[in-house]
Every structure is written in C-alpha cells, then in structure tokens.
Amino acid sequence: MPPAPDDALDRLHRDLGLKKLNPVWAKFELFFGLGAVGGSVFGGLHLARDAGTPEWVWAGLAAVFTLGGYLALAGHRSHLYQSNNRLAAHLADLVRKPPHAG
C-alpha cells in the first residue's frame, strides 16, 4: 500500500529538509558488514593453524574486520535514524491534531 501523498513522514522530511533514507541500502550495509566480520573471523581461525602466515595477511584480515564492523554499524545507525524519523513524524502529527472533544 503506497503512502498517502502528504503523510506525516513526507511532511517531516520536507519541513526539516531531510533526505529520505533507503531501508534496502541499510539492510545491505548491515548484512554485508556482518558477513565481512564473520568471514574475517573464520579466515583468521583457519589461518591460525598455519604457522607461516605473513603479517600482511593478518593486517588485511584486521582491516576487513574493522571495515566490516564499521559498515554493520552504519547500517544499524541508518535503521535507527529511520525509526526515529517515523516516531518524530507520528508525534508531530499528534501535536498538530486538535484535542478530542470530550
């Protein structure tokens, strides 16, 4: 179901000058980052059996681990921003409505 032409989230983005965040891209960042972290951990465990592994390989695994962790955190942060924007839009919509006549 497509959103209403002037729903609360679109209005919040327009009023505050925010750009819309893409939830698919956030999921890609999250899962790709977690995959990179997991792959570097399992790669490190596999290479730990080999006594002759050069230091540059370990440095590469550490870099993949670090960058994968950063990417996973960036995806998580994007999801948090999207959730906070939806909540702020909902609250702003409630404030704009007149109080209930009782």
C-alpha positions in Angstrom: 0.0 0.0 0.0 1.7 3.3 -1.1 1.9 6.1 1.5 -0.6 8.9 1.4 0.6 11.8 -0.8 1.1 14.1 2.2 1.7 11.6 5.0 3.4 12.7 8.3 6.9 11.3 7.4 7.0 13.1 4.0 5.9 16.3 5.7 8.7 15.9 8.3 11.3 15.3 5.7 10.1 18.3 3.7 9.8 20.6 6.7 13.2 19.8 8.2 15.0 19.4 4.8 15.9 15.8 5.5 16.6 13.3 2.7 14.8 10.0 2.7 16.9 7.1 3.8 16.7 3.8 1.9 15.9 0.8 4.1 17.2 -1.6 1.5 20.6 0.1 1.4 20.7 0.0 5.3 20.0 -3.7 5.3 22.7 -4.3 2.6 25.2 -2.4 4.8 24.2 -4.3 7.9 24.3 -7.8 6.4 27.4 -7.2 4.2 29.3 -5.7 7.1 28.3 -8.7 9.3 29.4 -11.1 6.5 32.7 -9.3 6.3 33.3 -9.6 10.0 32.3 -13.2 10.1 34.4 -14.0 7.1 37.5 -12.4 8.6 37.0 -14.2 11.9 36.7 -17.6 10.2 39.5 -16.7 7.9 41.7 -15.8 10.9 40.8 -19.0 12.7 41.7 -21.0 9.5 45.0 -19.2 9.1 45.9 -19.5 12.8 46.6 -23.2 12.2 49.3 -22.2 9.7 52.5 -21.1 11.5 54.0 -19.4 8.4 51.2 -16.9 7.7 52.8 -13.5 6.8 52.0 -10.4 8.8 50.4 -8.6 5.8 47.7 -11.3 5.7 46.9 -10.7 9.3 46.8 -6.9 8.7 44.4 -7.5 5.8 42.1 -9.6 7.9 42.2 -6.9 10.6 41.3 -4.3 8.0 38.4 -6.3 6.7 37.2 -7.0 10.2 37.3 -3.3 11.1 35.7 -2.0 7.9 33.0 -4.7 8.1 32.2 -3.7 11.7 32.0 -0.1 10.6 29.7 -1.0 7.7 27.4 -3.1 10.0 27.2 -0.2 12.5 26.5 2.3 9.7 23.5 0.1 8.6 22.3 -0.2 12.1 22.6 3.6 12.6 20.6 4.2 9.4 17.8 1.9 10.7 17.8 3.9 14.0 17.5 7.2 12.1 14.6 5.8 10.0 12.8 4.6 13.2 13.4 8.0 14.9 12.1 9.9 11.9 8.9 7.8 11.8 8.4 8.4 15.5 9.0 12.1 15.3 6.6 12.3 12.3 4.0 10.5 14.3 4.4 12.7 17.3 4.3 15.9 15.2 1.1 14.6 13.6 -0.4 14.1 17.0 0.6 17.6 18.1 -1.0 19.1 15.0 -4.4 17.5 15.6 -6.9 19.3 17.7 -7.6 17.8 21.1 -10.5 15.4 21.4 -13.8 17.0 22.4 -15.0 15.2 25.5 
